Amino acid sequence: MAESSIEPVLAARKDNFLYLKHNLNARAINSLRGELDSVDYDVNTPIRNMQSAINRSDQFDAELLGG
């Protein structure tokens, strides 16, 4: 008798647990996406600045060499 009455409770608890687990995973993934965007910006900005400086340096060298 006790086993048959506890089975629906365990099933509901398992469903709730899975819902919470997936919900927390989705939040964690969204948080990581935001962090990735921030890191991507932090890395790409200096790379763009460096490439711009290289291009200006190449242009200056070409002008000095009569190009």
mmCIF file of the N, C-alpha and C atoms, coordinates in Angstrom:
data_MODEL
# 
_entry.id   MODEL 
# 
loop_
_atom_site.group_PDB 
_atom_site.id 
_atom_site.type_symbol 
_atom_site.label_atom_id 
_atom_site.label_alt_id 
_atom_site.label_comp_id 
_atom_site.label_asym_id 
_atom_site.label_entity_id 
_atom_site.label_seq_id 
_atom_site.pdbx_PDB_ins_code 
_atom_site.Cartn_x 
_atom_site.Cartn_y 
_atom_site.Cartn_z 
_atom_site.occupancy 
_atom_site.B_iso_or_equiv 
_atom_site.pdbx_formal_charge 
_atom_site.auth_seq_id 
_atom_site.auth_comp_id 
_atom_site.auth_asym_id 
_atom_site.auth_atom_id 
_atom_site.pdbx_PDB_model_num 
ATOM 1   N N  . MET A 1 1  ? 0.814  -1.184 0.000   1.00 0.00 ? 1  MET A N  1 
ATOM 2   C CA . MET A 1 1  ? 0.000  0.000  0.000   1.00 0.00 ? 1  MET A CA 1 
ATOM 3   C C  . MET A 1 1  ? 0.867  1.261  0.000   1.00 0.00 ? 1  MET A C  1 
ATOM 4   N N  . ALA A 1 2  ? 1.887  1.295  0.857   1.00 0.00 ? 2  ALA A N  1 
ATOM 5   C CA . ALA A 1 2  ? 2.752  2.470  0.942   1.00 0.00 ? 2  ALA A CA 1 
ATOM 6   C C  . ALA A 1 2  ? 3.529  2.671  -0.346  1.00 0.00 ? 2  ALA A C  1 
ATOM 7   N N  . GLU A 1 3  ? 3.983  1.578  -0.966  1.00 0.00 ? 3  GLU A N  1 
ATOM 8   C CA . GLU A 1 3  ? 4.739  1.697  -2.217  1.00 0.00 ? 3  GLU A CA 1 
ATOM 9   C C  . GLU A 1 3  ? 3.891  2.297  -3.323  1.00 0.00 ? 3  GLU A C  1 
ATOM 10  N N  . SER A 1 4  ? 2.656  1.897  -3.425  1.00 0.00 ? 4  SER A N  1 
ATOM 11  C CA . SER A 1 4  ? 1.806  2.407  -4.499  1.00 0.00 ? 4  SER A CA 1 
ATOM 12  C C  . SER A 1 4  ? 1.474  3.883  -4.294  1.00 0.00 ? 4  SER A C  1 
ATOM 13  N N  . SER A 1 5  ? 1.449  4.360  -3.079  1.00 0.00 ? 5  SER A N  1 
ATOM 14  C CA . SER A 1 5  ? 1.136  5.771  -2.844  1.00 0.00 ? 5  SER A CA 1 
ATOM 15  C C  . SER A 1 5  ? 2.360  6.667  -3.000  1.00 0.00 ? 5  SER A C  1 
ATOM 16  N N  . ILE A 1 6  ? 3.534  6.109  -2.856  1.00 0.00 ? 6  ILE A N  1 
ATOM 17  C CA . ILE A 1 6  ? 4.739  6.926  -2.975  1.00 0.00 ? 6  ILE A CA 1 
ATOM 18  C C  . ILE A 1 6  ? 5.211  7.052  -4.438  1.00 0.00 ? 6  ILE A C  1 
ATOM 19  N N  . GLU A 1 7  ? 4.823  6.122  -5.268  1.00 0.00 ? 7  GLU A N  1 
ATOM 20  C CA . GLU A 1 7  ? 5.273  6.133  -6.670  1.00 0.00 ? 7  GLU A CA 1 
ATOM 21  C C  . GLU A 1 7  ? 4.877  7.424  -7.403  1.00 0.00 ? 7  GLU A C  1 
ATOM 22  N N  . PRO A 1 8  ? 3.653  7.903  -7.306  1.00 0.00 ? 8  PRO A N  1 
ATOM 23  C CA . PRO A 1 8  ? 3.306  9.171  -7.979  1.00 0.00 ? 8  PRO A CA 1 
ATOM 24  C C  . PRO A 1 8  ? 4.087  10.362 -7.422  1.00 0.00 ? 8  PRO A C  1 
ATOM 25  N N  . VAL A 1 9  ? 4.370  10.339 -6.144  1.00 0.00 ? 9  VAL A N  1 
ATOM 26  C CA . VAL A 1 9  ? 5.139  11.428 -5.536  1.00 0.00 ? 9  VAL A CA 1 
ATOM 27  C C  . VAL A 1 9  ? 6.562  11.426 -6.083  1.00 0.00 ? 9  VAL A C  1 
ATOM 28  N N  . LEU A 1 10 ? 7.155  10.254 -6.187  1.00 0.00 ? 10 LEU A N  1 
ATOM 29  C CA . LEU A 1 10 ? 8.517  10.154 -6.729  1.00 0.00 ? 10 LEU A CA 1 
ATOM 30  C C  . LEU A 1 10 ? 8.558  10.567 -8.190  1.00 0.00 ? 10 LEU A C  1 
ATOM 31  N N  . ALA A 1 11 ? 7.537  10.182 -8.950  1.00 0.00 ? 11 ALA A N  1 
ATOM 32  C CA . ALA A 1 11 ? 7.484  10.563 -10.362 1.00 0.00 ? 11 ALA A CA 1 
ATOM 33  C C  . ALA A 1 11 ? 7.371  12.076 -10.505 1.00 0.00 ? 11 ALA A C  1 
ATOM 34  N N  . ALA A 1 12 ? 6.535  12.701 -9.709  1.00 0.00 ? 12 ALA A N  1 
ATOM 35  C CA . ALA A 1 12 ? 6.388  14.164 -9.752  1.00 0.00 ? 12 ALA A CA 1 
ATOM 36  C C  . ALA A 1 12 ? 7.683  14.846 -9.333  1.00 0.00 ? 12 ALA A C  1 
ATOM 37  N N  . ARG A 1 13 ? 8.330  14.308 -8.319  1.00 0.00 ? 13 ARG A N  1 
ATOM 38  C CA . ARG A 1 13 ? 9.598  14.887 -7.863  1.00 0.00 ? 13 ARG A CA 1 
ATOM 39  C C  . ARG A 1 13 ? 10.668 14.776 -8.951  1.00 0.00 ? 13 ARG A C  1 
ATOM 40  N N  . LYS A 1 14 ? 10.702 13.637 -9.622  1.00 0.00 ? 14 LYS A N  1 
ATOM 41  C CA . LYS A 1 14 ? 11.657 13.448 -10.715 1.00 0.00 ? 14 LYS A CA 1 
ATOM 42  C C  . LYS A 1 14 ? 11.380 14.447 -11.838 1.00 0.00 ? 14 LYS A C  1 
ATOM 43  N N  . ASP A 1 15 ? 10.116 14.650 -12.188 1.00 0.00 ? 15 ASP A N  1 
ATOM 44  C CA . ASP A 1 15 ? 9.762  15.617 -13.230 1.00 0.00 ? 15 ASP A CA 1 
ATOM 45  C C  . ASP A 1 15 ? 10.190 17.028 -12.837 1.00 0.00 ? 15 ASP A C  1 
ATOM 46  N N  . ASN A 1 16 ? 9.916  17.393 -11.598 1.00 0.00 ? 16 ASN A N  1 
ATOM 47  C CA . ASN A 1 16 ? 10.318 18.720 -11.114 1.00 0.00 ? 16 ASN A CA 1 
ATOM 48  C C  . ASN A 1 16 ? 11.832 18.883 -11.132 1.00 0.00 ? 16 ASN A C  1 
ATOM 49  N N  . PHE A 1 17 ? 12.525 17.854 -10.721 1.00 0.00 ? 17 PHE A N  1 
ATOM 50  C CA . PHE A 1 17 ? 13.987 17.894 -10.709 1.00 0.00 ? 17 PHE A CA 1 
ATOM 51  C C  . PHE A 1 17 ? 14.530 18.082 -12.127 1.00 0.00 ? 17 PHE A C  1 
ATOM 52  N N  . LEU A 1 18 ? 14.000 17.337 -13.084 1.00 0.00 ? 18 LEU A N  1 
ATOM 53  C CA . LEU A 1 18 ? 14.454 17.467 -14.467 1.00 0.00 ? 18 LEU A CA 1 
ATOM 54  C C  . LEU A 1 18 ? 14.162 18.858 -15.020 1.00 0.00 ? 18 LEU A C  1 
ATOM 55  N N  . TYR A 1 19 ? 12.986 19.399 -14.689 1.00 0.00 ? 19 TYR A N  1 
ATOM 56  C CA . TYR A 1 19 ? 12.640 20.745 -15.133 1.00 0.00 ? 19 TYR A CA 1 
ATOM 57  C C  . TYR A 1 19 ? 13.645 21.752 -14.594 1.00 0.00 ? 19 TYR A C  1 
ATOM 58  N N  . LEU A 1 20 ? 13.922 21.685 -13.299 1.00 0.00 ? 20 LEU A N  1 
ATOM 59  C CA . LEU A 1 20 ? 14.875 22.613 -12.696 1.00 0.00 ? 20 LEU A CA 1 
ATOM 60  C C  . LEU A 1 20 ? 16.273 22.449 -13.283 1.00 0.00 ? 20 LEU A C  1 
ATOM 61  N N  . LYS A 1 21 ? 16.668 21.215 -13.505 1.00 0.00 ? 21 LYS A N  1 
ATOM 62  C CA . LYS A 1 21 ? 17.995 20.943 -14.069 1.00 0.00 ? 21 LYS A CA 1 
ATOM 63  C C  . LYS A 1 21 ? 18.132 21.573 -15.452 1.00 0.00 ? 21 LYS A C  1 
ATOM 64  N N  . HIS A 1 22 ? 17.135 21.382 -16.302 1.00 0.00 ? 22 HIS A N  1 
ATOM 65  C CA . HIS A 1 22 ? 17.196 21.948 -17.651 1.00 0.00 ? 22 HIS A CA 1 
ATOM 66  C C  . HIS A 1 22 ? 17.111 23.466 -17.619 1.00 0.00 ? 22 HIS A C  1 
ATOM 67  N N  . ASN A 1 23 ? 16.301 23.988 -16.717 1.00 0.00 ? 23 ASN A N  1 
ATOM 68  C CA . ASN A 1 23 ? 16.172 25.436 -16.596 1.00 0.00 ? 23 ASN A CA 1 
ATOM 69  C C  . ASN A 1 23 ? 17.492 26.057 -16.151 1.00 0.00 ? 23 ASN A C  1 
ATOM 70  N N  . LEU A 1 24 ? 18.146 25.452 -15.182 1.00 0.00 ? 24 LEU A N  1 
ATOM 71  C CA . LEU A 1 24 ? 19.437 25.960 -14.718 1.00 0.00 ? 24 LEU A CA 1 
ATOM 72  C C  . LEU A 1 24 ? 20.503 25.825 -15.791 1.00 0.00 ? 24 LEU A C  1 
ATOM 73  N N  . ASN A 1 25 ? 20.478 24.722 -16.538 1.00 0.00 ? 25 ASN A N  1 
ATOM 74  C CA . ASN A 1 25 ? 21.439 24.553 -17.624 1.00 0.00 ? 25 ASN A CA 1 
ATOM 75  C C  . ASN A 1 25 ? 21.252 25.630 -18.685 1.00 0.00 ? 25 ASN A C  1 
ATOM 76  N N  . ALA A 1 26 ? 20.008 25.941 -19.019 1.00 0.00 ? 26 ALA A N  1 
ATOM 77  C CA . ALA A 1 26 ? 19.739 26.981 -20.021 1.00 0.00 ? 26 ALA A CA 1 
ATOM 78  C C  . ALA A 1 26 ? 20.250 28.330 -19.528 1.00 0.00 ? 26 ALA A C  1 
ATOM 79  N N  . ARG A 1 27 ? 20.039 28.619 -18.251 1.00 0.00 ? 27 ARG A N  1 
ATOM 80  C CA . ARG A 1 27 ? 20.538 29.886 -17.701 1.00 0.00 ? 27 ARG A CA 1 
ATOM 81  C C  . ARG A 1 27 ? 22.065 29.934 -17.736 1.00 0.00 ? 27 ARG A C  1 
ATOM 82  N N  . ALA A 1 28 ? 22.690 28.831 -17.400 1.00 0.00 ? 28 ALA A N  1 
ATOM 83  C CA . ALA A 1 28 ? 24.159 28.785 -17.412 1.00 0.00 ? 28 ALA A CA 1 
ATOM 84  C C  . ALA A 1 28 ? 24.693 28.990 -18.821 1.00 0.00 ? 28 ALA A C  1 
ATOM 85  N N  . ILE A 1 29 ? 24.064 28.361 -19.798 1.00 0.00 ? 29 ILE A N  1 
ATOM 86  C CA . ILE A 1 29 ? 24.499 28.508 -21.189 1.00 0.00 ? 29 ILE A CA 1 
ATOM 87  C C  . ILE A 1 29 ? 24.335 29.948 -21.643 1.00 0.00 ? 29 ILE A C  1 
ATOM 88  N N  . ASN A 1 30 ? 23.202 30.572 -21.323 1.00 0.00 ? 30 ASN A N  1 
ATOM 89  C CA . ASN A 1 30 ? 22.995 31.966 -21.699 1.00 0.00 ? 30 ASN A CA 1 
ATOM 90  C C  . ASN A 1 30 ? 24.021 32.875 -21.040 1.00 0.00 ? 30 ASN A C  1 
ATOM 91  N N  . SER A 1 31 ? 24.365 32.582 -19.809 1.00 0.00 ? 31 SER A N  1 
ATOM 92  C CA . SER A 1 31 ? 25.373 33.359 -19.113 1.00 0.00 ? 31 SER A CA 1 
ATOM 93  C C  . SER A 1 31 ? 26.727 33.215 -19.807 1.00 0.00 ? 31 SER A C  1 
ATOM 94  N N  . LEU A 1 32 ? 27.057 32.008 -20.205 1.00 0.00 ? 32 LEU A N  1 
ATOM 95  C CA . LEU A 1 32 ? 28.331 31.777 -20.892 1.00 0.00 ? 32 LEU A CA 1 
ATOM 96  C C  . LEU A 1 32 ? 28.362 32.449 -22.250 1.00 0.00 ? 32 LEU A C  1 
ATOM 97  N N  . ARG A 1 33 ? 27.217 32.504 -22.936 1.00 0.00 ? 33 ARG A N  1 
ATOM 98  C CA . ARG A 1 33 ? 27.175 33.194 -24.227 1.00 0.00 ? 33 ARG A CA 1 
ATOM 99  C C  . ARG A 1 33 ? 27.514 34.662 -24.060 1.00 0.00 ? 33 ARG A C  1 
ATOM 100 N N  . GLY A 1 34 ? 26.962 35.282 -23.032 1.00 0.00 ? 34 GLY A N  1 
ATOM 101 C CA . GLY A 1 34 ? 27.282 36.683 -22.758 1.00 0.00 ? 34 GLY A CA 1 
ATOM 102 C C  . GLY A 1 34 ? 28.749 36.869 -22.441 1.00 0.00 ? 34 GLY A C  1 
ATOM 103 N N  . GLU A 1 35 ? 29.293 35.951 -21.681 1.00 0.00 ? 35 GLU A N  1 
ATOM 104 C CA . GLU A 1 35 ? 30.715 36.011 -21.334 1.00 0.00 ? 35 GLU A CA 1 
ATOM 105 C C  . GLU A 1 35 ? 31.579 35.830 -22.580 1.00 0.00 ? 35 GLU A C  1 
ATOM 106 N N  . LEU A 1 36 ? 31.176 34.931 -23.463 1.00 0.00 ? 36 LEU A N  1 
ATOM 107 C CA . LEU A 1 36 ? 31.922 34.712 -24.705 1.00 0.00 ? 36 LEU A CA 1 
ATOM 108 C C  . LEU A 1 36 ? 31.921 35.964 -25.569 1.00 0.00 ? 36 LEU A C  1 
ATOM 109 N N  . ASP A 1 37 ? 30.783 36.644 -25.659 1.00 0.00 ? 37 ASP A N  1 
ATOM 110 C CA . ASP A 1 37 ? 30.718 37.891 -26.419 1.00 0.00 ? 37 ASP A CA 1 
ATOM 111 C C  . ASP A 1 37 ? 31.673 38.922 -25.856 1.00 0.00 ? 37 ASP A C  1 
ATOM 112 N N  . SER A 1 38 ? 31.745 39.008 -24.538 1.00 0.00 ? 38 SER A N  1 
ATOM 113 C CA . SER A 1 38 ? 32.633 39.962 -23.889 1.00 0.00 ? 38 SER A CA 1 
ATOM 114 C C  . SER A 1 38 ? 34.098 39.624 -24.159 1.00 0.00 ? 38 SER A C  1 
ATOM 115 N N  . VAL A 1 39 ? 34.454 38.358 -24.028 1.00 0.00 ? 39 VAL A N  1 
ATOM 116 C CA . VAL A 1 39 ? 35.834 37.928 -24.288 1.00 0.00 ? 39 VAL A CA 1 
ATOM 117 C C  . VAL A 1 39 ? 36.183 38.142 -25.755 1.00 0.00 ? 39 VAL A C  1 
ATOM 118 N N  . ASP A 1 40 ? 35.252 37.821 -26.632 1.00 0.00 ? 40 ASP A N  1 
ATOM 119 C CA . ASP A 1 40 ? 35.472 38.001 -28.069 1.00 0.00 ? 40 ASP A CA 1 
ATOM 120 C C  . ASP A 1 40 ? 35.757 39.470 -28.377 1.00 0.00 ? 40 ASP A C  1 
ATOM 121 N N  . TYR A 1 41 ? 34.983 40.371 -27.791 1.00 0.00 ? 41 TYR A N  1 
ATOM 122 C CA . TYR A 1 41 ? 35.206 41.803 -27.999 1.00 0.00 ? 41 TYR A CA 1 
ATOM 123 C C  . TYR A 1 41 ? 36.558 42.216 -27.428 1.00 0.00 ? 41 TYR A C  1 
ATOM 124 N N  . ASP A 1 42 ? 36.875 41.744 -26.220 1.00 0.00 ? 42 ASP A N  1 
ATOM 125 C CA . ASP A 1 42 ? 38.134 42.106 -25.562 1.00 0.00 ? 42 ASP A CA 1 
ATOM 126 C C  . ASP A 1 42 ? 39.348 41.631 -26.358 1.00 0.00 ? 42 ASP A C  1 
ATOM 127 N N  . VAL A 1 43 ? 39.214 40.523 -27.073 1.00 0.00 ? 43 VAL A N  1 
ATOM 128 C CA . VAL A 1 43 ? 40.324 39.991 -27.857 1.00 0.00 ? 43 VAL A CA 1 
ATOM 129 C C  . VAL A 1 43 ? 40.387 40.654 -29.237 1.00 0.00 ? 43 VAL A C  1 
ATOM 130 N N  . ASN A 1 44 ? 39.238 40.808 -29.875 1.00 0.00 ? 44 ASN A N  1 
ATOM 131 C CA . ASN A 1 44 ? 39.233 41.321 -31.243 1.00 0.00 ? 44 ASN A CA 1 
ATOM 132 C C  . ASN A 1 44 ? 39.547 42.805 -31.346 1.00 0.00 ? 44 ASN A C  1 
ATOM 133 N N  . THR A 1 45 ? 39.225 43.588 -30.336 1.00 0.00 ? 45 THR A N  1 
ATOM 134 C CA . THR A 1 45 ? 39.514 45.024 -30.387 1.00 0.00 ? 45 THR A CA 1 
ATOM 135 C C  . THR A 1 45 ? 41.018 45.289 -30.488 1.00 0.00 ? 45 THR A C  1 
ATOM 136 N N  . PRO A 1 46 ? 41.853 44.707 -29.632 1.00 0.00 ? 46 PRO A N  1 
ATOM 137 C CA . PRO A 1 46 ? 43.295 44.935 -29.798 1.00 0.00 ? 46 PRO A CA 1 
ATOM 138 C C  . PRO A 1 46 ? 43.838 44.367 -31.119 1.00 0.00 ? 46 PRO A C  1 
ATOM 139 N N  . ILE A 1 47 ? 43.276 43.269 -31.579 1.00 0.00 ? 47 ILE A N  1 
ATOM 140 C CA . ILE A 1 47 ? 43.734 42.701 -32.857 1.00 0.00 ? 47 ILE A CA 1 
ATOM 141 C C  . ILE A 1 47 ? 43.431 43.677 -33.997 1.00 0.00 ? 47 ILE A C  1 
ATOM 142 N N  . ARG A 1 48 ? 42.230 44.256 -33.996 1.00 0.00 ? 48 ARG A N  1 
ATOM 143 C CA . ARG A 1 48 ? 41.886 45.241 -35.041 1.00 0.00 ? 48 ARG A CA 1 
ATOM 144 C C  . ARG A 1 48 ? 42.800 46.459 -34.950 1.00 0.00 ? 48 ARG A C  1 
ATOM 145 N N  . ASN A 1 49 ? 43.062 46.916 -33.729 1.00 0.00 ? 49 ASN A N  1 
ATOM 146 C CA . ASN A 1 49 ? 43.947 48.076 -33.549 1.00 0.00 ? 49 ASN A CA 1 
ATOM 147 C C  . ASN A 1 49 ? 45.360 47.769 -34.027 1.00 0.00 ? 49 ASN A C  1 
ATOM 148 N N  . MET A 1 50 ? 45.836 46.573 -33.728 1.00 0.00 ? 50 MET A N  1 
ATOM 149 C CA . MET A 1 50 ? 47.166 46.178 -34.157 1.00 0.00 ? 50 MET A CA 1 
ATOM 150 C C  . MET A 1 50 ? 47.237 46.081 -35.683 1.00 0.00 ? 50 MET A C  1 
ATOM 151 N N  . GLN A 1 51 ? 46.208 45.512 -36.302 1.00 0.00 ? 51 GLN A N  1 
ATOM 152 C CA . GLN A 1 51 ? 46.200 45.398 -37.757 1.00 0.00 ? 51 GLN A CA 1 
ATOM 153 C C  . GLN A 1 51 ? 46.165 46.778 -38.405 1.00 0.00 ? 51 GLN A C  1 
ATOM 154 N N  . SER A 1 52 ? 45.427 47.694 -37.811 1.00 0.00 ? 52 SER A N  1 
ATOM 155 C CA . SER A 1 52 ? 45.384 49.061 -38.322 1.00 0.00 ? 52 SER A CA 1 
ATOM 156 C C  . SER A 1 52 ? 46.764 49.710 -38.250 1.00 0.00 ? 52 SER A C  1 
ATOM 157 N N  . ALA A 1 53 ? 47.468 49.510 -37.136 1.00 0.00 ? 53 ALA A N  1 
ATOM 158 C CA . ALA A 1 53 ? 48.820 50.063 -36.982 1.00 0.00 ? 53 ALA A CA 1 
ATOM 159 C C  . ALA A 1 53 ? 49.779 49.438 -37.995 1.00 0.00 ? 53 ALA A C  1 
ATOM 160 N N  . ILE A 1 54 ? 49.656 48.148 -38.224 1.00 0.00 ? 54 ILE A N  1 
ATOM 161 C CA . ILE A 1 54 ? 50.500 47.467 -39.220 1.00 0.00 ? 54 ILE A CA 1 
ATOM 162 C C  . ILE A 1 54 ? 50.233 48.031 -40.605 1.00 0.00 ? 54 ILE A C  1 
ATOM 163 N N  . ASN A 1 55 ? 48.966 48.239 -40.935 1.00 0.00 ? 55 ASN A N  1 
ATOM 164 C CA . ASN A 1 55 ? 48.622 48.793 -42.247 1.00 0.00 ? 55 ASN A CA 1 
ATOM 165 C C  . ASN A 1 55 ? 49.188 50.195 -42.423 1.00 0.00 ? 55 ASN A C  1 
ATOM 166 N N  . ARG A 1 56 ? 49.097 51.027 -41.381 1.00 0.00 ? 56 ARG A N  1 
ATOM 167 C CA . ARG A 1 56 ? 49.658 52.380 -41.467 1.00 0.00 ? 56 ARG A CA 1 
ATOM 168 C C  . ARG A 1 56 ? 51.179 52.332 -41.598 1.00 0.00 ? 56 ARG A C  1 
ATOM 169 N N  . SER A 1 57 ? 51.798 51.406 -40.878 1.00 0.00 ? 57 SER A N  1 
ATOM 170 C CA . SER A 1 57 ? 53.252 51.255 -40.967 1.00 0.00 ? 57 SER A CA 1 
ATOM 171 C C  . SER A 1 57 ? 53.662 50.813 -42.368 1.00 0.00 ? 57 SER A C  1 
ATOM 172 N N  . ASP A 1 58 ? 52.933 49.859 -42.935 1.00 0.00 ? 58 ASP A N  1 
ATOM 173 C CA . ASP A 1 58 ? 53.232 49.410 -44.300 1.00 0.00 ? 58 ASP A CA 1 
ATOM 174 C C  . ASP A 1 58 ? 53.064 50.544 -45.287 1.00 0.00 ? 58 ASP A C  1 
ATOM 175 N N  . GLN A 1 59 ? 52.033 51.358 -45.090 1.00 0.00 ? 59 GLN A N  1 
ATOM 176 C CA . GLN A 1 59 ? 51.806 52.489 -45.996 1.00 0.00 ? 59 GLN A CA 1 
ATOM 177 C C  . GLN A 1 59 ? 52.943 53.510 -45.871 1.00 0.00 ? 59 GLN A C  1 
ATOM 178 N N  . PHE A 1 60 ? 53.375 53.758 -44.648 1.00 0.00 ? 60 PHE A N  1 
ATOM 179 C CA . PHE A 1 60 ? 54.478 54.690 -44.420 1.00 0.00 ? 60 PHE A CA 1 
ATOM 180 C C  . PHE A 1 60 ? 55.758 54.168 -45.073 1.00 0.00 ? 60 PHE A C  1 
ATOM 181 N N  . ASP A 1 61 ? 56.040 52.870 -44.917 1.00 0.00 ? 61 ASP A N  1 
ATOM 182 C CA . ASP A 1 61 ? 57.220 52.275 -45.530 1.00 0.00 ? 61 ASP A CA 1 
ATOM 183 C C  . ASP A 1 61 ? 57.158 52.386 -47.054 1.00 0.00 ? 61 ASP A C  1 
ATOM 184 N N  . ALA A 1 62 ? 56.011 52.158 -47.617 1.00 0.00 ? 62 ALA A N  1 
ATOM 185 C CA . ALA A 1 62 ? 55.849 52.236 -49.069 1.00 0.00 ? 62 ALA A CA 1 
ATOM 186 C C  . ALA A 1 62 ? 56.081 53.660 -49.548 1.00 0.00 ? 62 ALA A C  1 
ATOM 187 N N  . GLU A 1 63 ? 55.629 54.648 -48.796 1.00 0.00 ? 63 GLU A N  1 
ATOM 188 C CA . GLU A 1 63 ? 55.847 56.040 -49.173 1.00 0.00 ? 63 GLU A CA 1 
ATOM 189 C C  . GLU A 1 63 ? 57.323 56.408 -49.085 1.00 0.00 ? 63 GLU A C  1 
ATOM 190 N N  . LEU A 1 64 ? 58.021 55.885 -48.071 1.00 0.00 ? 64 LEU A N  1 
ATOM 191 C CA . LEU A 1 64 ? 59.452 56.164 -47.930 1.00 0.00 ? 64 LEU A CA 1 
ATOM 192 C C  . LEU A 1 64 ? 60.247 55.546 -49.075 1.00 0.00 ? 64 LEU A C  1 
ATOM 193 N N  . LEU A 1 65 ? 59.809 54.393 -49.532 1.00 0.00 ? 65 LEU A N  1 
ATOM 194 C CA . LEU A 1 65 ? 60.529 53.696 -50.593 1.00 0.00 ? 65 LEU A CA 1 
ATOM 195 C C  . LEU A 1 65 ? 60.096 54.157 -51.980 1.00 0.00 ? 65 LEU A C  1 
ATOM 196 N N  . GLY A 1 66 ? 59.233 55.173 -52.022 1.00 0.00 ? 66 GLY A N  1 
ATOM 197 C CA . GLY A 1 66 ? 58.834 55.736 -53.293 1.00 0.00 ? 66 GLY A CA 1 
ATOM 198 C C  . GLY A 1 66 ? 57.710 54.969 -53.959 1.00 0.00 ? 66 GLY A C  1 
ATOM 199 N N  . GLY A 1 67 ? 56.935 54.232 -53.182 1.00 0.00 ? 67 GLY A N  1 
ATOM 200 C CA . GLY A 1 67 ? 55.858 53.424 -53.742 1.00 0.00 ? 67 GLY A CA 1 
ATOM 201 C C  . GLY A 1 67 ? 54.637 54.197 -53.819 1.00 0.00 ? 67 GLY A C  1 
# 
